[in-house]
Amino acid sequence: MEPIDTTEQLPDPQEVKFGRTAMRFGLYTGLILVAISLVMYLTGLSDPTNTSQRFISMAINILVFAGGMVLACRAHRDEELGGVMSFGRGFGVSMLVAIAASLISSVYSYIFLKFIDPEVMKKAMDLQMQQMESRGMTDEQIEQASKMMEIFSTPGFASLSAFIFSVIFALIVALIVAGIMQKRAI
């Protein structure tokens, strides 16, 4: 679609809903995140005890999130709004993409931690125990910390935490994407 040169030809943003576009790209983004997670798991690149693998995984997730937001904003701006989009509209589209993708990714995380590889949480707890021992914590302190870790290391809590963290982090990414993707009428 060619950009529209006058504001008289632009569709009224109040009449153009962005939910369908944002949800579609949120679904795509969430499914891509799940596919990447599965590939990393099947290739042995998702060890929770390996810091560099966690960093690479996080970087890939950020890029996928940002890519989904950019594509959704571009589709909405260029195909539905005639090439013009406000910062607020871009932020709304980006956040809806992030919420949908985070929800899909969190459901997958729950299924993964509960049924596919429940030992992942145990490996992470064992690593934390070793780190506490190396810091010179007493057995009593380690035991107390272990009880707290058990409470917070359930698949449900881990998935909920991941969802909340993803949405909070997405706020930052959405602000950046909205700033880049906004376009005023000429």
C-alpha positions, 0 to 999 in steps of 0.5 A: 500500500502506498503511503497516503499524502493527506490526512483527509484520506487516512482511515480514522484510527478509532474505527480501525481495531488492532486486536486481530493483527496483534493477536495473529502476530502474538500467536506467530511469535509465541509459536516461534518461541516454543519452536526455538525452545524445543530445538534448543532442548533437543540439541542440548542447548538449553542446560539451565546450569550453563550461563552462556546457553541461558544468555544466548537463549535470552538474546534469541527470545528478545530478538523474536519478541522485538521482531514479532512486535515490529512486524505487527506494527508494520502490518497494522500501520501500512495495511490498516492505517494507510501508513500512519501510526501514533506512538500510543497505537504502536505501543498497544499493538506491541504489548498485545503481541507480547502478552499473547506470545508470553501466554503461549510461551508460559503454557509451553513452559508449564507443559515442559516443566511438568511433563517433558523434563521435570528434572530441569527444576531439580538441576537448577536447584542442585546448582543453587545448592552448590553455589550456596555451599561454595559461598560458605553458608551453613547447613541450616541456612542451606536447608532453609533456602532449600525449603523456599526454593521448593515452594517457588520451583513448581512448574506453575510458579515458574511459568507464572513468573516467566509470564510476568517477567516477559510482560514487564520486559516487553514493556521496555521493548514495546516502548522502543518498537513503538518509538521506531515504528510510529509515523506521522501524516505528511 
